[in-house]
């Protein structure tokens, strides 16, 4: 079918349609002068989104991921941090775990996974869409709870003072450029060896040599992770504690009440190709190479809601993933489907459902935070308190607030302790996952 261009008749019809409603000119002038956000901001929404909650956890101050995409890591570490400080009754309100330590191992593990994926696909052409996808983005800052879980089970965690943030922890652009450049170079070396008929043993030895180089490079940006450290703190009774020469893994097992084996990832992707009650994974997804695939159980949004409420009531925050840019105001710290009067101001309709937005790539999981509170009225939630990782300048000292309607539309994942889930749900989670395309909507890493 021949493509049709825009004609003057079409342009004239568009102009007539615009001028037929006098309100269009009024709103256009306002938007051009002040921007759509300020013109369409709904003050009724702002008044209803106040920071009072019937169930709330005092989790300490908000952290800042700065110019990196480590929200998933910050959110997960916030959950572990609270479990440690709360159980030990620590006096330090500023106690924090080292994101830089976890970041180091994430970089190294992702480098290894990339090289393993290159070896797996080295018989394919560079134009193969999966090979091209691997080479386009060998590794990044992005991730998910399940990747974090594998990292801390293997490497443990350390307090912030044991491995402080570095310049690349505030702005990761250069470290990612350098690491990815070296990984692409490594990919070429491995593929060239395969083309030249080298043995698999020789190729694997070269991969290990590349990892030596990667470790060296990452150390230059982030420092070398400590093998042991002294854990020191004051408790609320004024007693000083010291645990000397403890390893990061020993520290994690001894002090963290959050253990990944106790949690599962529940998602809400209400599309026809992903029936509820089944588990899903993505090809090439992960960081740590092992035999356990990362998987998610897809369930109705009401299951996610009730599980999150149960966990908050039990005194534990909830790590969750969402599309944070939709119907949100960063400075105010508000997430609400009624926050903007877009339809009125623009004289149009936005009527796609959550399923339709997913199918047509209009929404995806873009950010990870934690729920630290919920307000229950007559047995139902109407707003949620959120601990973000964008510093304390926005929202209420860095905390955000979400309407329950926003939860329905833009929350896609919650990390839930198994004790808050039914036997039926846990049985469903044991199903072998359906392996999806690397570019499926379930898969964006943030």
ABEGO torsion letter per residue (X at the ends): XBBBBBBAAAAAAAAAAAAABAAAAAAAAAAAAAEAAAAABBAAAAAABBBBBABBBBAEBBBBAEBBAAAAAAAAAAAAAAAAAAAAGBABAABBBBAAAAAAAAAAAAAAAAAAAAAAAAABBAABAAAAAAAABABBABBBAAAAAAAAAAAEBBBAAABBBBAAAABAAAAAAAAAAAAAAAAAAAAAAAAAGBBAAAAAAAAAAAAAAAAAAAAAAAEBBBABBBBBBBBAAGBBBBBBGBBAAAAAAAABABBAAABBBBBBBBBAABBBGBBBBBBGBEABBBABBBBBBBBBAAAAAAAAAAAAAAGBBBBBBBBAABGBBAAAGBBBAAABBAAAAAGBBBABBAAAAAAAGABBBABBBBBABBBBBGGBBABBBBBBAAEAABEBGGBBBBBAAAAAAABABBBBBAAABBAAAAAAAABBBBBBBAABAAABBX
